[in-house]
Amino acid sequence: MRRFLLPLLGTAGAVAALVAPLSTLLAEAPATAQPAAGGTPKAVPIRVENYLLLPEPKVVRSAISVTLAKARLTVFTPVKLDPSTSRLVPYTESEFNKLGISADSFQRKAAEAADRRLAGLQPELIKNEAGKVIYAVYRGEDHLFPCLLTAPSLGRIFEKVFGKEVWVVTPDRNSLYVFPAGAEAIQEFADDLQDRFDSSAFPASEEIFSLKAEGGELTVVGNFTSR
């Protein structure tokens, strides 16, 4: 039976969407249940960010895009945030060269920026009827959410919820999903994720990334598309 990512695409009888602070769950305190449609994720503060890496489909790569995490279908493109529009602007090759730093240095700065952004966000925790968290989601109108994939702290944030490894997907620029590691966790939502990737004006990645809590190692373990 096909299941849906409830915060974005409707309802299903077998699953209940609960929006609860992550700190509350980690403390094992009772969480207040609210419909996902009524939950409002904390907004990302609009500030200048000159060092960000944006996951994009490989077919739209630029001359300065890089391949990370053994990805086959995804590249990471250096971008900056335009605070006046809250949009991501790709660097041209000339602009990147004027920064005077290497690709590795840019990657380190991008990881620091992603960690900084992540620290100011609260995910939505989606539970089943038994009260078990089945996935978490960061979502909103800003296009920054795929950039959180490069945050080394992302795995540590969910260590007490999902264990020492999580699987992360970001089908478009408006969402990033965190699942417990394992094919079963994502398989039942694969069709829905593919719909989001295929229908988005700004697709991010169709690949599934494994992220370890210790060391923040990011590695592609597969993809959610049927192609």
C-alpha positions in Angstrom: 0.0 0.0 0.0 1.4 3.4 -1.0 1.9 5.8 2.0 2.3 9.5 1.9 4.5 12.0 3.4 1.8 13.6 5.5 3.0 17.1 6.2 3.0 17.8 2.5 0.6 15.5 0.7 -2.5 14.7 2.6 -3.6 12.0 5.1 -3.5 8.2 5.5 -5.4 6.3 8.1 -2.5 4.2 9.3 -0.3 7.2 10.2 -0.8 10.2 12.4 1.3 13.3 12.0 2.5 14.9 15.3 4.5 18.0 15.5 6.7 18.0 18.6 9.9 19.7 19.6 12.9 17.4 19.2 14.2 18.3 22.7 10.9 17.1 24.1 11.2 13.7 22.4 14.8 13.3 23.5 13.8 13.9 27.1 11.1 11.3 26.6 8.4 13.7 27.8 4.9 13.4 26.4 4.6 15.3 23.2 1.6 17.5 22.3 -0.2 16.2 19.2 -1.1 18.6 16.5 -2.2 18.1 12.9 0.8 18.6 10.6 -1.1 21.3 8.6 -1.4 23.3 11.7 2.3 23.1 12.7 4.5 26.0 11.7 8.2 25.2 11.5 10.6 27.8 12.9 11.6 30.2 10.1 15.1 30.4 8.9 16.6 33.8 9.7 17.4 35.7 6.6 21.0 36.6 6.7 23.9 36.7 4.3 25.4 33.3 3.5 28.2 33.4 1.0 29.2 29.7 1.4 26.6 27.1 0.7 26.5 23.9 -1.3 23.3 23.1 -3.0 22.5 19.5 -4.1 21.2 19.5 -7.7 20.6 16.9 -10.4 23.8 16.0 -12.2 22.2 17.1 -15.6 22.3 20.7 -14.5 25.8 20.8 -13.1 27.9 23.9 -13.7 31.7 24.1 -14.3 32.3 24.5 -10.5 29.9 21.9 -9.3 31.5 19.1 -7.2 30.7 15.4 -6.6 30.5 14.4 -3.0 29.4 11.3 -1.0 30.0 9.0 -3.9 26.9 10.4 -5.6 26.1 9.3 -9.2 23.1 11.4 -9.9 23.7 14.5 -7.7 26.2 17.3 -7.7 26.8 20.0 -5.1 26.9 23.5 -6.6 28.4 26.5 -4.8 25.7 29.1 -4.1 25.1 32.2 -2.0 22.0 33.4 -0.3 20.4 36.7 -1.6 18.9 38.1 1.6 16.7 40.4 -0.3 14.8 37.6 -2.0 15.7 34.6 0.2 16.8 32.8 -3.0 20.0 30.9 -3.7 22.2 32.3 -6.4 24.8 30.0 -8.1 28.3 31.3 -8.4 29.7 31.8 -11.9 33.1 30.4 -12.5 34.6 33.9 -12.5 32.9 34.8 -9.2 34.1 31.7 -7.6 37.7 32.3 -8.7 37.5 35.8 -7.2 36.8 34.3 -3.7 40.4 33.2 -3.7 39.8 29.9 -1.9 39.9 26.2 -3.0 36.9 23.9 -3.5 37.9 22.1 -0.3 37.9 25.4 1.7 34.5 26.3 0.3 33.2 22.9 1.3 34.4 23.4 4.9 32.8 26.9 5.1 29.6 25.5 3.6 29.5 22.8 6.3 29.9 25.4 9.0 27.1 27.5 7.5 24.8 24.5 7.3 25.5 23.6 10.9 24.7 27.2 11.9 21.4 27.1 10.0 20.5 23.7 11.3 21.0 24.9 14.9 18.2 27.5 14.5 15.6 25.0 13.1 13.1 22.6 14.7 12.1 19.6 12.7 8.6 18.1 12.5 8.6 14.6 14.0 6.1 12.3 12.3 4.7 9.4 14.4 2.6 6.5 13.7 -0.5 5.6 15.7 1.7 3.7 18.2 3.6 6.9 18.9 6.8 5.8 17.2 8.7 8.4 15.2 8.8 7.1 11.6 10.6 10.2 10.1 11.4 13.8 10.6 11.1 16.7 8.1 12.5 20.2 7.7 10.3 22.1 5.3 9.3 25.6 4.3 9.3 28.2 1.6 13.0 29.0 1.7 15.3 27.1 -0.7 18.0 26.4 1.9 16.8 23.0 3.2 18.8 20.8 0.8 22.0 22.7 1.9 21.4 21.2 5.4 22.5 17.9 3.9 26.1 19.0 4.3 25.7 19.8 8.0 28.0 17.4 10.0 25.8 17.7 13.0 22.6 16.4 11.3 23.3 12.8 12.2 24.1 13.7 15.9 20.8 15.6 16.3 18.8 12.4 15.6 21.1 9.9 17.2 18.8 9.3 20.2 15.7 9.1 18.0 17.0 6.9 15.1 20.4 5.6 16.2 24.0 6.0 15.0 23.0 6.2 11.3 20.2 8.0 9.5 19.1 8.1 5.8 18.4 11.6 4.4 16.6 12.6 1.3 15.9 16.0 -0.2 13.7 15.7 -3.3 13.3 19.5 -3.8 14.6 22.8 -2.4 11.7 23.1 0.1 12.2 19.9 2.1 14.6 17.6 3.7 13.5 14.3 5.2 15.4 12.2 7.9 14.6 8.5 8.3 16.0 5.7 10.4 18.6 3.8 8.4 17.2 0.9 6.4 15.5 0.3 3.1 12.1 -0.4 4.7 11.9 3.1 6.2 12.0 4.8 2.9 10.6 2.2 0.5 6.9 2.8 1.5 7.3 6.5 0.7 9.4 6.1 -2.5 6.6 6.8 -5.0 5.7 10.0 -3.1 9.3 11.1 -3.0 9.6 10.5 -6.7 6.5 12.5 -7.4 7.9 15.5 -5.4 11.3 15.2 -7.3 9.7 14.9 -10.8 7.1 17.6 -10.3 9.3 20.3 -8.6 10.4 23.3 -10.5 13.6 23.1 -8.3 14.4 19.4 -7.8 17.4 18.7 -5.5 18.4 15.0 -5.4 16.8 11.6 -6.1 19.5 9.8 -4.1 19.4 8.5 -0.6 22.2 9.7 1.7 23.5 7.8 4.7 24.8 10.0 7.5 26.7 8.7 10.5 26.3 10.4 13.8 30.0 9.9 14.6 32.2 11.8 12.2 29.3 13.1 10.0 30.3 10.8 7.1 27.9 11.3 4.1 27.6 8.5 1.6 25.0 7.7 -1.1 23.3 4.3 -0.5 20.8 4.3 -3.3 18.0 6.3 -4.8 14.2 6.5 -4.3 13.3 6.7 -8.0 12.4 3.7 -10.1 14.4 4.8 -13.1 
